[in-house]
Amino acid sequence: MYWGCPVMRVILTHLAVLALGWWLAVALAGAGPAAKQAGAAEGEARAGREAADGSRLLREVLAKGPSAEKFEAFRKDFKDLAASMSEPADFAAALDAAVLKWDQGDEDARKNSKEIAALFYRWMEKDPVAAYAWAGEDSKDPRFIAFQYHGLIAFTELMNDKGWRSGLPLMLGKSGPFLPNATRPFGMALGADPDLAVIAQIKEGAEPMVWGYIIRQLAADWPIERRGELLELALAENSPAVLARLGKGKPTPEMVRWMAELAKDESVPEKFRKEITDGWLQMATKQRELPLEERLEWVKGDDKLGQLVARDVDAVLNEGRDWRHAFRNGKAGAEEILAAISKELPELAAGSPDVLRERLYYQLAEEDGARAAELLNGMTDDQRAAIILGATRSSFSNINPNEFLAALAVMPADKPELWDARLGAWSMKTPNNYGRLKEDYVEWVRDLPAGLDREMGLFSLAESVEDEHPALAAELRAGITDGQLRKRLEGGR
């Protein structure tokens, strides 16, 4: 991932932005001067090209990059120095002198200079346009290299500390090789303290590419209570992406309810509404702190409650203790795990306890089908059978086929009303198992103990290998003795 490229700005955290300046020296080496008159769309394309060129270089830098602790120490040191240093009469001359002292020889041994970073910080606070112009556009020039190592981190810190106002002249000035990367900290600072008149000024006076970058940075720290103003900006740009990181992309109850209202607001073009709200509301279904009733409203498809419970159970099992491992190795029982899940999902445990048991069974049956079936105690035979067959059809795709067999074994084989569903489970799982295990799966089926599951295993395997191995299919079918399966082989029912 090219952290210095604006196209990646949406997914960077604040910490990554601060750390970016440290590594930017190498990462930006492949980026040429910005186009003088490029539109926002061309800016995005250019960003993609820079990302491709810079990713290899950045990987090399990250491989030998500083630890977070070292970065934080450097950040503190250069800001302390910036606060205590006397302002030089000539920033350009002071930087030239500092660069001469900086190690330009061995790139591997080169360290960031707190003096250079501090000088950039103070100069950018006073005249960022001059500071950026000082770096030039020649990637081999010592000034350019020094800026790569120190310039963006100084500018980012300045935006965080002082706000966007000192950076405004830079955004309205002539573009250069480093300006696209400066739009991110500037845009986020402007979003945190928005001024609609200034935003309009930037749209009118900045290069289109710069405006295109800035407008997409505003949302992350934009005040939620002013979200309507950001919506107007997004509509004016015909860009739902402007809203993508509003509230840092976290679907809080307030944000989700607003998005739900927006999804129904016919004053907003339907395509625009759908593009921004669909993703938000689907994210909202994963937020367990939201009321269940609201989450269900935004789940798509059938069996909405089942989908939601399955998602929540899986999420809880992936947090904290590895319950699957504990269950697989006999360190925890199904009821113990259910109690832990219920504690994390109290609304579901109180309102839909059977659904919770069912979905947890789906998760644990792959580990030990017989022990997982304890979760179904107290249900009717029909309920148990439906859940077990549902699990055997939807789960058990890439595990030991013995676990699939163990789950089926819990269900009586002598119930005619379950016969078709049982065969369906075998027919659904056999192609994948044979594709993975080949001859080992053939041997496994042949070695099954006599009974309906062996018969169905032979039948479904014969169907799976018919086209590729007709002789093997015939041999498998010859071993089938079940009357109903024989009728199917002969074309009857």
PyMOL commands that set and color helices and strands:
alter all, ss='L'
color gray80, all
select helices_A, chain A and resi 6-11+14-27+40-63+68-84+91-101+107-109+114-126+128-135+142-162+165-172+179-192+196-205+208-215+224-237+240-243+246-249+253-263+270-284+292-297+304-317+323-328+334-344+346-351+353-365+369-376+381-394+401-409+416-437+439-446+452-465+470-478+483-489
alter helices_A, ss='H'
color red, helices_A
deselect
rebuild
show_as cartoon
